[in-house]
């Protein structure tokens, strides 16, 4: 049983893209809540929420892809 390295690298790439989003999303949400009187409060809050949801999705897809590469082999 061997690992499919191409699929493994793809999963690691997903996790690599998720890592900065895990920090950027909550930072944007925090800045948004500190500036609630600003006219761009709602769009900035929405952007932060989108970054957080995208991070969660990329983490899920990355782990799923890594598990696929480890257990499916060279199929």
mmJSON file of the N, C-alpha and C atoms, coordinates in Angstrom:
{"data_MODEL":{"atom_site":{
"group_PDB":["ATOM","ATOM","ATOM","ATOM","ATOM","ATOM","ATOM","ATOM","ATOM","ATOM","ATOM","ATOM","ATOM","ATOM","ATOM","ATOM","ATOM","ATOM","ATOM","ATOM","ATOM","ATOM","ATOM","ATOM","ATOM","ATOM","ATOM","ATOM","ATOM","ATOM","ATOM","ATOM","ATOM","ATOM","ATOM","ATOM","ATOM","ATOM","ATOM","ATOM","ATOM","ATOM","ATOM","ATOM","ATOM","ATOM","ATOM","ATOM","ATOM","ATOM","ATOM","ATOM","ATOM","ATOM","ATOM","ATOM","ATOM","ATOM","ATOM","ATOM","ATOM","ATOM","ATOM","ATOM","ATOM","ATOM","ATOM","ATOM","ATOM","ATOM","ATOM","ATOM","ATOM","ATOM","ATOM","ATOM","ATOM","ATOM","ATOM","ATOM","ATOM","ATOM","ATOM","ATOM","ATOM","ATOM","ATOM","ATOM","ATOM","ATOM","ATOM","ATOM","ATOM","ATOM","ATOM","ATOM","ATOM","ATOM","ATOM","ATOM","ATOM","ATOM","ATOM","ATOM","ATOM","ATOM","ATOM","ATOM","ATOM","ATOM","ATOM","ATOM","ATOM","ATOM","ATOM","ATOM","ATOM","ATOM","ATOM","ATOM","ATOM","ATOM","ATOM","ATOM","ATOM","ATOM","ATOM","ATOM","ATOM","ATOM","ATOM","ATOM","ATOM","ATOM","ATOM","ATOM","ATOM","ATOM","ATOM","ATOM","ATOM","ATOM","ATOM","ATOM","ATOM","ATOM","ATOM","ATOM","ATOM","ATOM","ATOM","ATOM","ATOM","ATOM","ATOM","ATOM","ATOM","ATOM","ATOM","ATOM","ATOM","ATOM","ATOM","ATOM","ATOM","ATOM","ATOM","ATOM","ATOM","ATOM","ATOM","ATOM","ATOM","ATOM","ATOM","ATOM","ATOM","ATOM","ATOM","ATOM","ATOM","ATOM","ATOM","ATOM","ATOM","ATOM","ATOM","ATOM","ATOM","ATOM","ATOM","ATOM","ATOM","ATOM","ATOM","ATOM","ATOM","ATOM","ATOM","ATOM","ATOM","ATOM","ATOM","ATOM","ATOM","ATOM","ATOM","ATOM","ATOM","ATOM","ATOM","ATOM","ATOM","ATOM","ATOM","ATOM","ATOM","ATOM","ATOM","ATOM","ATOM","ATOM","ATOM","ATOM","ATOM"],
"id":[1,2,3,4,5,6,7,8,9,10,11,12,13,14,15,16,17,18,19,20,21,22,23,24,25,26,27,28,29,30,31,32,33,34,35,36,37,38,39,40,41,42,43,44,45,46,47,48,49,50,51,52,53,54,55,56,57,58,59,60,61,62,63,64,65,66,67,68,69,70,71,72,73,74,75,76,77,78,79,80,81,82,83,84,85,86,87,88,89,90,91,92,93,94,95,96,97,98,99,100,101,102,103,104,105,106,107,108,109,110,111,112,113,114,115,116,117,118,119,120,121,122,123,124,125,126,127,128,129,130,131,132,133,134,135,136,137,138,139,140,141,142,143,144,145,146,147,148,149,150,151,152,153,154,155,156,157,158,159,160,161,162,163,164,165,166,167,168,169,170,171,172,173,174,175,176,177,178,179,180,181,182,183,184,185,186,187,188,189,190,191,192,193,194,195,196,197,198,199,200,201,202,203,204,205,206,207,208,209,210,211,212,213,214,215,216,217,218,219,220,221,222,223,224,225],
"type_symbol":["N","C","C","N","C","C","N","C","C","N","C","C","N","C","C","N","C","C","N","C","C","N","C","C","N","C","C","N","C","C","N","C","C","N","C","C","N","C","C","N","C","C","N","C","C","N","C","C","N","C","C","N","C","C","N","C","C","N","C","C","N","C","C","N","C","C","N","C","C","N","C","C","N","C","C","N","C","C","N","C","C","N","C","C","N","C","C","N","C","C","N","C","C","N","C","C","N","C","C","N","C","C","N","C","C","N","C","C","N","C","C","N","C","C","N","C","C","N","C","C","N","C","C","N","C","C","N","C","C","N","C","C","N","C","C","N","C","C","N","C","C","N","C","C","N","C","C","N","C","C","N","C","C","N","C","C","N","C","C","N","C","C","N","C","C","N","C","C","N","C","C","N","C","C","N","C","C","N","C","C","N","C","C","N","C","C","N","C","C","N","C","C","N","C","C","N","C","C","N","C","C","N","C","C","N","C","C","N","C","C","N","C","C","N","C","C","N","C","C","N","C","C","N","C","C"],
"label_atom_id":["N","CA","C","N","CA","C","N","CA","C","N","CA","C","N","CA","C","N","CA","C","N","CA","C","N","CA","C","N","CA","C","N","CA","C","N","CA","C","N","CA","C","N","CA","C","N","CA","C","N","CA","C","N","CA","C","N","CA","C","N","CA","C","N","CA","C","N","CA","C","N","CA","C","N","CA","C","N","CA","C","N","CA","C","N","CA","C","N","CA","C","N","CA","C","N","CA","C","N","CA","C","N","CA","C","N","CA","C","N","CA","C","N","CA","C","N","CA","C","N","CA","C","N","CA","C","N","CA","C","N","CA","C","N","CA","C","N","CA","C","N","CA","C","N","CA","C","N","CA","C","N","CA","C","N","CA","C","N","CA","C","N","CA","C","N","CA","C","N","CA","C","N","CA","C","N","CA","C","N","CA","C","N","CA","C","N","CA","C","N","CA","C","N","CA","C","N","CA","C","N","CA","C","N","CA","C","N","CA","C","N","CA","C","N","CA","C","N","CA","C","N","CA","C","N","CA","C","N","CA","C","N","CA","C","N","CA","C","N","CA","C","N","CA","C","N","CA","C","N","CA","C","N","CA","C","N","CA","C","N","CA","C"],
"label_alt_id":[null,null,null,null,null,null,null,null,null,null,null,null,null,null,null,null,null,null,null,null,null,null,null,null,null,null,null,null,null,null,null,null,null,null,null,null,null,null,null,null,null,null,null,null,null,null,null,null,null,null,null,null,null,null,null,null,null,null,null,null,null,null,null,null,null,null,null,null,null,null,null,null,null,null,null,null,null,null,null,null,null,null,null,null,null,null,null,null,null,null,null,null,null,null,null,null,null,null,null,null,null,null,null,null,null,null,null,null,null,null,null,null,null,null,null,null,null,null,null,null,null,null,null,null,null,null,null,null,null,null,null,null,null,null,null,null,null,null,null,null,null,null,null,null,null,null,null,null,null,null,null,null,null,null,null,null,null,null,null,null,null,null,null,null,null,null,null,null,null,null,null,null,null,null,null,null,null,null,null,null,null,null,null,null,null,null,null,null,null,null,null,null,null,null,null,null,null,null,null,null,null,null,null,null,null,null,null,null,null,null,null,null,null,null,null,null,null,null,null,null,null,null,null,null,null],
"label_comp_id":["UNK","UNK","UNK","UNK","UNK","UNK","UNK","UNK","UNK","UNK","UNK","UNK","UNK","UNK","UNK","UNK","UNK","UNK","UNK","UNK","UNK","UNK","UNK","UNK","UNK","UNK","UNK","UNK","UNK","UNK","UNK","UNK","UNK","UNK","UNK","UNK","UNK","UNK","UNK","UNK","UNK","UNK","UNK","UNK","UNK","UNK","UNK","UNK","UNK","UNK","UNK","UNK","UNK","UNK","UNK","UNK","UNK","UNK","UNK","UNK","UNK","UNK","UNK","UNK","UNK","UNK","UNK","UNK","UNK","UNK","UNK","UNK","UNK","UNK","UNK","UNK","UNK","UNK","UNK","UNK","UNK","UNK","UNK","UNK","UNK","UNK","UNK","UNK","UNK","UNK","UNK","UNK","UNK","UNK","UNK","UNK","UNK","UNK","UNK","UNK","UNK","UNK","UNK","UNK","UNK","UNK","UNK","UNK","UNK","UNK","UNK","UNK","UNK","UNK","UNK","UNK","UNK","UNK","UNK","UNK","UNK","UNK","UNK","UNK","UNK","UNK","UNK","UNK","UNK","UNK","UNK","UNK","UNK","UNK","UNK","UNK","UNK","UNK","UNK","UNK","UNK","UNK","UNK","UNK","UNK","UNK","UNK","UNK","UNK","UNK","UNK","UNK","UNK","UNK","UNK","UNK","UNK","UNK","UNK","UNK","UNK","UNK","UNK","UNK","UNK","UNK","UNK","UNK","UNK","UNK","UNK","UNK","UNK","UNK","UNK","UNK","UNK","UNK","UNK","UNK","UNK","UNK","UNK","UNK","UNK","UNK","UNK","UNK","UNK","UNK","UNK","UNK","UNK","UNK","UNK","UNK","UNK","UNK","UNK","UNK","UNK","UNK","UNK","UNK","UNK","UNK","UNK","UNK","UNK","UNK","UNK","UNK","UNK","UNK","UNK","UNK","UNK","UNK","UNK","UNK","UNK","UNK","UNK","UNK","UNK"],
"label_asym_id":["A","A","A","A","A","A","A","A","A","A","A","A","A","A","A","A","A","A","A","A","A","A","A","A","A","A","A","A","A","A","A","A","A","A","A","A","A","A","A","A","A","A","A","A","A","A","A","A","A","A","A","A","A","A","A","A","A","A","A","A","A","A","A","A","A","A","A","A","A","A","A","A","A","A","A","A","A","A","A","A","A","A","A","A","A","A","A","A","A","A","A","A","A","A","A","A","A","A","A","A","A","A","A","A","A","A","A","A","A","A","A","A","A","A","A","A","A","A","A","A","A","A","A","A","A","A","A","A","A","A","A","A","A","A","A","A","A","A","A","A","A","A","A","A","A","A","A","A","A","A","A","A","A","A","A","A","A","A","A","A","A","A","A","A","A","A","A","A","A","A","A","A","A","A","A","A","A","A","A","A","A","A","A","A","A","A","A","A","A","A","A","A","A","A","A","A","A","A","A","A","A","A","A","A","A","A","A","A","A","A","A","A","A","A","A","A","A","A","A","A","A","A","A","A","A"],
"label_entity_id":["1","1","1","1","1","1","1","1","1","1","1","1","1","1","1","1","1","1","1","1","1","1","1","1","1","1","1","1","1","1","1","1","1","1","1","1","1","1","1","1","1","1","1","1","1","1","1","1","1","1","1","1","1","1","1","1","1","1","1","1","1","1","1","1","1","1","1","1","1","1","1","1","1","1","1","1","1","1","1","1","1","1","1","1","1","1","1","1","1","1","1","1","1","1","1","1","1","1","1","1","1","1","1","1","1","1","1","1","1","1","1","1","1","1","1","1","1","1","1","1","1","1","1","1","1","1","1","1","1","1","1","1","1","1","1","1","1","1","1","1","1","1","1","1","1","1","1","1","1","1","1","1","1","1","1","1","1","1","1","1","1","1","1","1","1","1","1","1","1","1","1","1","1","1","1","1","1","1","1","1","1","1","1","1","1","1","1","1","1","1","1","1","1","1","1","1","1","1","1","1","1","1","1","1","1","1","1","1","1","1","1","1","1","1","1","1","1","1","1","1","1","1","1","1","1"],
"label_seq_id":[1,1,1,2,2,2,3,3,3,4,4,4,5,5,5,6,6,6,7,7,7,8,8,8,9,9,9,10,10,10,11,11,11,12,12,12,13,13,13,14,14,14,15,15,15,16,16,16,17,17,17,18,18,18,19,19,19,20,20,20,21,21,21,22,22,22,23,23,23,24,24,24,25,25,25,26,26,26,27,27,27,28,28,28,29,29,29,30,30,30,31,31,31,32,32,32,33,33,33,34,34,34,35,35,35,36,36,36,37,37,37,38,38,38,39,39,39,40,40,40,41,41,41,42,42,42,43,43,43,44,44,44,45,45,45,46,46,46,47,47,47,48,48,48,49,49,49,50,50,50,51,51,51,52,52,52,53,53,53,54,54,54,55,55,55,56,56,56,57,57,57,58,58,58,59,59,59,60,60,60,61,61,61,62,62,62,63,63,63,64,64,64,65,65,65,66,66,66,67,67,67,68,68,68,69,69,69,70,70,70,71,71,71,72,72,72,73,73,73,74,74,74,75,75,75],
"pdbx_PDB_ins_code":[null,null,null,null,null,null,null,null,null,null,null,null,null,null,null,null,null,null,null,null,null,null,null,null,null,null,null,null,null,null,null,null,null,null,null,null,null,null,null,null,null,null,null,null,null,null,null,null,null,null,null,null,null,null,null,null,null,null,null,null,null,null,null,null,null,null,null,null,null,null,null,null,null,null,null,null,null,null,null,null,null,null,null,null,null,null,null,null,null,null,null,null,null,null,null,null,null,null,null,null,null,null,null,null,null,null,null,null,null,null,null,null,null,null,null,null,null,null,null,null,null,null,null,null,null,null,null,null,null,null,null,null,null,null,null,null,null,null,null,null,null,null,null,null,null,null,null,null,null,null,null,null,null,null,null,null,null,null,null,null,null,null,null,null,null,null,null,null,null,null,null,null,null,null,null,null,null,null,null,null,null,null,null,null,null,null,null,null,null,null,null,null,null,null,null,null,null,null,null,null,null,null,null,null,null,null,null,null,null,null,null,null,null,null,null,null,null,null,null,null,null,null,null,null,null],
"Cartn_x":[0.853,0.0,0.894,0.665,1.497,0.613,1.245,0.539,0.618,-0.494,-0.507,-0.016,1.214,1.854,1.222,0.699,0.075,-1.168,-1.974,-3.186,-2.81,-1.758,-1.294,-0.863,-0.101,0.333,-0.852,-1.859,-3.063,-3.765,-3.84,-4.446,-3.641,-2.319,-1.472,-1.614,-1.798,-1.997,-3.308,-4.361,-5.629,-5.425,-4.703,-4.448,-3.559,-2.639,-1.781,-2.558,-3.575,-4.414,-5.344,-5.723,-6.633,-5.939,-4.647,-3.925,-3.982,-3.673,-3.785,-5.229,-6.166,-7.566,-8.064,-7.472,-7.867,-7.513,-6.531,-6.132,-6.731,-6.852,-7.371,-8.857,-9.646,-11.096,-11.477,-11.013,-11.364,-10.816,-9.666,-9.124,-10.038,-10.543,-11.459,-12.764,-13.265,-14.492,-14.277,-13.126,-12.824,-12.746,-12.085,-12.003,-13.385,-14.224,-15.571,-16.371,-16.269,-17.015,-16.479,-15.213,-14.662,-15.128,-15.555,-15.97,-17.426,-18.329,-19.732,-20.413,-19.864,-20.487,-20.046,-19.117,-18.605,-19.628,-19.737,-20.735,-20.433,-19.197,-18.845,-18.831,-19.529,-19.549,-20.083,-21.229,-21.862,-21.034,-20.549,-19.74,-18.44,-17.791,-16.552,-16.846,-17.937,-18.333,-18.637,-19.334,-19.633,-18.372,-17.399,-16.139,-15.397,-15.395,-14.761,-15.434,-16.754,-17.499,-17.221,-17.147,-16.838,-15.446,-14.468,-13.12,-13.106,-13.851,-13.909,-14.566,-15.657,-16.324,-15.455,-14.742,-13.836,-12.698,-12.219,-11.176,-11.667,-12.867,-13.442,-13.602,-14.068,-14.251,-12.912,-11.891,-10.594,-9.943,-10.142,-9.618,-10.301,-11.618,-12.362,-11.894,-11.79,-11.378,-9.932,-9.064,-7.675,-7.523,-8.187,-8.107,-8.735,-9.843,-10.494,-9.576,-8.892,-7.994,-6.781,-6.242,-5.106,-5.516,-6.677,-7.145,-7.351,-7.847,-8.04,-6.701,-5.679,-4.371,-3.721,-3.961,-3.344,-4.01,-5.325,-6.021,-6.45,-6.547,-6.914,-5.706,-4.523,-3.312,-3.234,-2.805,-2.602,-3.755,-4.951,-6.112,-6.41],
"Cartn_y":[-1.18,0.0,1.236,2.132,3.328,4.571,5.694,6.972,7.625,8.149,8.911,10.325,10.625,11.876,13.107,12.966,14.108,14.563,13.619,13.953,14.468,13.918,14.389,15.853,16.213,17.611,18.541,18.056,18.858,19.136,18.129,18.317,19.268,19.149,20.064,21.491,21.641,22.965,23.58,22.771,23.262,23.764,22.984,23.398,24.628,24.761,25.939,27.205,27.107,28.27,28.588,27.572,27.786,28.446,28.206,28.726,30.252,31.02,32.474,32.946,32.242,32.636,32.442,31.475,31.256,32.454,33.232,34.404,35.689,35.775,36.993,37.169,36.092,36.177,36.733,36.14,36.689,38.096,38.412,39.771,40.793,40.446,41.351,41.499,40.405,40.473,41.346,41.201,42.013,43.503,43.818,45.221,45.762,44.921,45.347,45.699,44.869,45.145,46.364,46.677,47.866,49.153,49.058,50.229,50.099,49.929,49.708,50.955,52.125,53.348,53.681,52.95,53.206,52.728,53.422,52.995,51.637,51.184,49.89,48.77,48.942,47.936,46.591,46.595,45.351,44.659,45.377,44.667,44.08,44.789,44.273,43.066,43.113,41.968,40.764,40.99,39.915,39.322,40.165,39.69,38.819,39.221,38.422,37.073,37.066,35.808,34.894,35.473,34.681,34.068,34.847,34.306,33.16,33.294,32.217,30.966,31.123,29.967,29.309,30.119,29.574,28.8,29.29,28.588,27.228,27.188,25.924,24.944,25.442,24.587,24.031,24.894,24.445,23.444,23.623,22.653,21.301,21.326,20.079,19.384,20.136,19.546,19.064,19.798,19.393,18.092,17.98,16.739,15.581,15.849,14.807,14.333,15.255,14.897,14.131,14.538,13.814,12.399,12.239,10.898,10.044,10.672,9.953,9.481,10.342,9.947,8.85,8.858,7.848,6.484,6.457,5.172,4.612,5.456,4.927,4.443,4.965,4.512,5.027,4.194,4.593,4.145,4.246,3.838,4.89],
"Cartn_z":[0.0,0.0,0.0,-0.96,-1.046,-1.123,-0.882,-0.866,-2.233,-2.701,-3.942,-3.622,-4.029,-3.631,-4.288,-5.496,-6.17,-5.402,-4.984,-4.227,-2.845,-2.248,-0.946,-1.022,-2.056,-2.21,-2.431,-3.126,-3.338,-2.008,-1.136,0.181,1.046,0.979,1.744,1.223,-0.072,-0.648,-0.15,-0.03,0.532,1.961,2.751,4.133,4.186,3.243,3.182,2.872,2.029,1.742,2.907,3.665,4.792,5.973,6.131,7.294,7.408,6.362,6.532,6.728,6.104,6.252,7.673,8.401,9.792,10.665,10.269,11.041,10.473,9.159,8.52,8.81,8.718,8.926,10.29,11.394,12.704,12.934,12.332,12.471,11.808,10.637,9.941,10.715,11.265,12.063,13.3,13.94,15.118,14.754,13.643,13.206,12.871,12.304,11.962,13.214,14.247,15.473,16.221,16.027,16.674,15.986,14.727,13.954,13.514,14.466,14.117,13.576,13.798,13.29,11.879,11.334,9.989,8.955,7.81,6.813,6.167,6.196,5.617,6.643,7.749,8.818,8.313,7.665,7.213,6.118,5.08,4.075,4.634,5.551,6.133,7.014,7.764,8.581,7.692,6.596,5.651,5.043,4.727,4.182,5.192,6.451,7.492,7.666,7.623,7.752,6.563,5.368,4.177,4.286,4.77,4.937,5.946,7.031,8.034,7.459,6.737,6.137,5.069,4.288,3.283,3.945,5.063,5.799,6.284,6.836,7.307,6.145,5.01,3.837,3.348,3.276,2.795,3.749,5.045,6.006,5.806,5.646,5.425,4.153,3.052,1.786,1.848,2.549,2.665,3.42,4.554,5.336,4.571,3.902,3.114,1.976,1.332,0.236,0.746,1.88,2.459,2.846,3.447,3.802,2.549,1.488,0.234,-0.324,-0.237,-0.78,0.059,1.355,2.222,2.103,2.003,2.064,0.71,-0.326,-1.647,-2.416,-2.122,-2.802,-4.219,-5.14,-6.534,-7.432,-6.971,-7.774,-8.819],
"occupancy":[1.0,1.0,1.0,1.0,1.0,1.0,1.0,1.0,1.0,1.0,1.0,1.0,1.0,1.0,1.0,1.0,1.0,1.0,1.0,1.0,1.0,1.0,1.0,1.0,1.0,1.0,1.0,1.0,1.0,1.0,1.0,1.0,1.0,1.0,1.0,1.0,1.0,1.0,1.0,1.0,1.0,1.0,1.0,1.0,1.0,1.0,1.0,1.0,1.0,1.0,1.0,1.0,1.0,1.0,1.0,1.0,1.0,1.0,1.0,1.0,1.0,1.0,1.0,1.0,1.0,1.0,1.0,1.0,1.0,1.0,1.0,1.0,1.0,1.0,1.0,1.0,1.0,1.0,1.0,1.0,1.0,1.0,1.0,1.0,1.0,1.0,1.0,1.0,1.0,1.0,1.0,1.0,1.0,1.0,1.0,1.0,1.0,1.0,1.0,1.0,1.0,1.0,1.0,1.0,1.0,1.0,1.0,1.0,1.0,1.0,1.0,1.0,1.0,1.0,1.0,1.0,1.0,1.0,1.0,1.0,1.0,1.0,1.0,1.0,1.0,1.0,1.0,1.0,1.0,1.0,1.0,1.0,1.0,1.0,1.0,1.0,1.0,1.0,1.0,1.0,1.0,1.0,1.0,1.0,1.0,1.0,1.0,1.0,1.0,1.0,1.0,1.0,1.0,1.0,1.0,1.0,1.0,1.0,1.0,1.0,1.0,1.0,1.0,1.0,1.0,1.0,1.0,1.0,1.0,1.0,1.0,1.0,1.0,1.0,1.0,1.0,1.0,1.0,1.0,1.0,1.0,1.0,1.0,1.0,1.0,1.0,1.0,1.0,1.0,1.0,1.0,1.0,1.0,1.0,1.0,1.0,1.0,1.0,1.0,1.0,1.0,1.0,1.0,1.0,1.0,1.0,1.0,1.0,1.0,1.0,1.0,1.0,1.0,1.0,1.0,1.0,1.0,1.0,1.0,1.0,1.0,1.0,1.0,1.0,1.0],
"B_iso_or_equiv":[0.0,0.0,0.0,0.0,0.0,0.0,0.0,0.0,0.0,0.0,0.0,0.0,0.0,0.0,0.0,0.0,0.0,0.0,0.0,0.0,0.0,0.0,0.0,0.0,0.0,0.0,0.0,0.0,0.0,0.0,0.0,0.0,0.0,0.0,0.0,0.0,0.0,0.0,0.0,0.0,0.0,0.0,0.0,0.0,0.0,0.0,0.0,0.0,0.0,0.0,0.0,0.0,0.0,0.0,0.0,0.0,0.0,0.0,0.0,0.0,0.0,0.0,0.0,0.0,0.0,0.0,0.0,0.0,0.0,0.0,0.0,0.0,0.0,0.0,0.0,0.0,0.0,0.0,0.0,0.0,0.0,0.0,0.0,0.0,0.0,0.0,0.0,0.0,0.0,0.0,0.0,0.0,0.0,0.0,0.0,0.0,0.0,0.0,0.0,0.0,0.0,0.0,0.0,0.0,0.0,0.0,0.0,0.0,0.0,0.0,0.0,0.0,0.0,0.0,0.0,0.0,0.0,0.0,0.0,0.0,0.0,0.0,0.0,0.0,0.0,0.0,0.0,0.0,0.0,0.0,0.0,0.0,0.0,0.0,0.0,0.0,0.0,0.0,0.0,0.0,0.0,0.0,0.0,0.0,0.0,0.0,0.0,0.0,0.0,0.0,0.0,0.0,0.0,0.0,0.0,0.0,0.0,0.0,0.0,0.0,0.0,0.0,0.0,0.0,0.0,0.0,0.0,0.0,0.0,0.0,0.0,0.0,0.0,0.0,0.0,0.0,0.0,0.0,0.0,0.0,0.0,0.0,0.0,0.0,0.0,0.0,0.0,0.0,0.0,0.0,0.0,0.0,0.0,0.0,0.0,0.0,0.0,0.0,0.0,0.0,0.0,0.0,0.0,0.0,0.0,0.0,0.0,0.0,0.0,0.0,0.0,0.0,0.0,0.0,0.0,0.0,0.0,0.0,0.0,0.0,0.0,0.0,0.0,0.0,0.0],
"pdbx_formal_charge":[null,null,null,null,null,null,null,null,null,null,null,null,null,null,null,null,null,null,null,null,null,null,null,null,null,null,null,null,null,null,null,null,null,null,null,null,null,null,null,null,null,null,null,null,null,null,null,null,null,null,null,null,null,null,null,null,null,null,null,null,null,null,null,null,null,null,null,null,null,null,null,null,null,null,null,null,null,null,null,null,null,null,null,null,null,null,null,null,null,null,null,null,null,null,null,null,null,null,null,null,null,null,null,null,null,null,null,null,null,null,null,null,null,null,null,null,null,null,null,null,null,null,null,null,null,null,null,null,null,null,null,null,null,null,null,null,null,null,null,null,null,null,null,null,null,null,null,null,null,null,null,null,null,null,null,null,null,null,null,null,null,null,null,null,null,null,null,null,null,null,null,null,null,null,null,null,null,null,null,null,null,null,null,null,null,null,null,null,null,null,null,null,null,null,null,null,null,null,null,null,null,null,null,null,null,null,null,null,null,null,null,null,null,null,null,null,null,null,null,null,null,null,null,null,null],
"auth_seq_id":[1,1,1,2,2,2,3,3,3,4,4,4,5,5,5,6,6,6,7,7,7,8,8,8,9,9,9,10,10,10,11,11,11,12,12,12,13,13,13,14,14,14,15,15,15,16,16,16,17,17,17,18,18,18,19,19,19,20,20,20,21,21,21,22,22,22,23,23,23,24,24,24,25,25,25,26,26,26,27,27,27,28,28,28,29,29,29,30,30,30,31,31,31,32,32,32,33,33,33,34,34,34,35,35,35,36,36,36,37,37,37,38,38,38,39,39,39,40,40,40,41,41,41,42,42,42,43,43,43,44,44,44,45,45,45,46,46,46,47,47,47,48,48,48,49,49,49,50,50,50,51,51,51,52,52,52,53,53,53,54,54,54,55,55,55,56,56,56,57,57,57,58,58,58,59,59,59,60,60,60,61,61,61,62,62,62,63,63,63,64,64,64,65,65,65,66,66,66,67,67,67,68,68,68,69,69,69,70,70,70,71,71,71,72,72,72,73,73,73,74,74,74,75,75,75],
"auth_comp_id":["UNK","UNK","UNK","UNK","UNK","UNK","UNK","UNK","UNK","UNK","UNK","UNK","UNK","UNK","UNK","UNK","UNK","UNK","UNK","UNK","UNK","UNK","UNK","UNK","UNK","UNK","UNK","UNK","UNK","UNK","UNK","UNK","UNK","UNK","UNK","UNK","UNK","UNK","UNK","UNK","UNK","UNK","UNK","UNK","UNK","UNK","UNK","UNK","UNK","UNK","UNK","UNK","UNK","UNK","UNK","UNK","UNK","UNK","UNK","UNK","UNK","UNK","UNK","UNK","UNK","UNK","UNK","UNK","UNK","UNK","UNK","UNK","UNK","UNK","UNK","UNK","UNK","UNK","UNK","UNK","UNK","UNK","UNK","UNK","UNK","UNK","UNK","UNK","UNK","UNK","UNK","UNK","UNK","UNK","UNK","UNK","UNK","UNK","UNK","UNK","UNK","UNK","UNK","UNK","UNK","UNK","UNK","UNK","UNK","UNK","UNK","UNK","UNK","UNK","UNK","UNK","UNK","UNK","UNK","UNK","UNK","UNK","UNK","UNK","UNK","UNK","UNK","UNK","UNK","UNK","UNK","UNK","UNK","UNK","UNK","UNK","UNK","UNK","UNK","UNK","UNK","UNK","UNK","UNK","UNK","UNK","UNK","UNK","UNK","UNK","UNK","UNK","UNK","UNK","UNK","UNK","UNK","UNK","UNK","UNK","UNK","UNK","UNK","UNK","UNK","UNK","UNK","UNK","UNK","UNK","UNK","UNK","UNK","UNK","UNK","UNK","UNK","UNK","UNK","UNK","UNK","UNK","UNK","UNK","UNK","UNK","UNK","UNK","UNK","UNK","UNK","UNK","UNK","UNK","UNK","UNK","UNK","UNK","UNK","UNK","UNK","UNK","UNK","UNK","UNK","UNK","UNK","UNK","UNK","UNK","UNK","UNK","UNK","UNK","UNK","UNK","UNK","UNK","UNK","UNK","UNK","UNK","UNK","UNK","UNK"],
"auth_asym_id":["A","A","A","A","A","A","A","A","A","A","A","A","A","A","A","A","A","A","A","A","A","A","A","A","A","A","A","A","A","A","A","A","A","A","A","A","A","A","A","A","A","A","A","A","A","A","A","A","A","A","A","A","A","A","A","A","A","A","A","A","A","A","A","A","A","A","A","A","A","A","A","A","A","A","A","A","A","A","A","A","A","A","A","A","A","A","A","A","A","A","A","A","A","A","A","A","A","A","A","A","A","A","A","A","A","A","A","A","A","A","A","A","A","A","A","A","A","A","A","A","A","A","A","A","A","A","A","A","A","A","A","A","A","A","A","A","A","A","A","A","A","A","A","A","A","A","A","A","A","A","A","A","A","A","A","A","A","A","A","A","A","A","A","A","A","A","A","A","A","A","A","A","A","A","A","A","A","A","A","A","A","A","A","A","A","A","A","A","A","A","A","A","A","A","A","A","A","A","A","A","A","A","A","A","A","A","A","A","A","A","A","A","A","A","A","A","A","A","A","A","A","A","A","A","A"],
"auth_atom_id":["N","CA","C","N","CA","C","N","CA","C","N","CA","C","N","CA","C","N","CA","C","N","CA","C","N","CA","C","N","CA","C","N","CA","C","N","CA","C","N","CA","C","N","CA","C","N","CA","C","N","CA","C","N","CA","C","N","CA","C","N","CA","C","N","CA","C","N","CA","C","N","CA","C","N","CA","C","N","CA","C","N","CA","C","N","CA","C","N","CA","C","N","CA","C","N","CA","C","N","CA","C","N","CA","C","N","CA","C","N","CA","C","N","CA","C","N","CA","C","N","CA","C","N","CA","C","N","CA","C","N","CA","C","N","CA","C","N","CA","C","N","CA","C","N","CA","C","N","CA","C","N","CA","C","N","CA","C","N","CA","C","N","CA","C","N","CA","C","N","CA","C","N","CA","C","N","CA","C","N","CA","C","N","CA","C","N","CA","C","N","CA","C","N","CA","C","N","CA","C","N","CA","C","N","CA","C","N","CA","C","N","CA","C","N","CA","C","N","CA","C","N","CA","C","N","CA","C","N","CA","C","N","CA","C","N","CA","C","N","CA","C","N","CA","C","N","CA","C","N","CA","C","N","CA","C","N","CA","C","N","CA","C"],
"pdbx_PDB_model_num":[1,1,1,1,1,1,1,1,1,1,1,1,1,1,1,1,1,1,1,1,1,1,1,1,1,1,1,1,1,1,1,1,1,1,1,1,1,1,1,1,1,1,1,1,1,1,1,1,1,1,1,1,1,1,1,1,1,1,1,1,1,1,1,1,1,1,1,1,1,1,1,1,1,1,1,1,1,1,1,1,1,1,1,1,1,1,1,1,1,1,1,1,1,1,1,1,1,1,1,1,1,1,1,1,1,1,1,1,1,1,1,1,1,1,1,1,1,1,1,1,1,1,1,1,1,1,1,1,1,1,1,1,1,1,1,1,1,1,1,1,1,1,1,1,1,1,1,1,1,1,1,1,1,1,1,1,1,1,1,1,1,1,1,1,1,1,1,1,1,1,1,1,1,1,1,1,1,1,1,1,1,1,1,1,1,1,1,1,1,1,1,1,1,1,1,1,1,1,1,1,1,1,1,1,1,1,1,1,1,1,1,1,1,1,1,1,1,1,1,1,1,1,1,1,1]
}}}
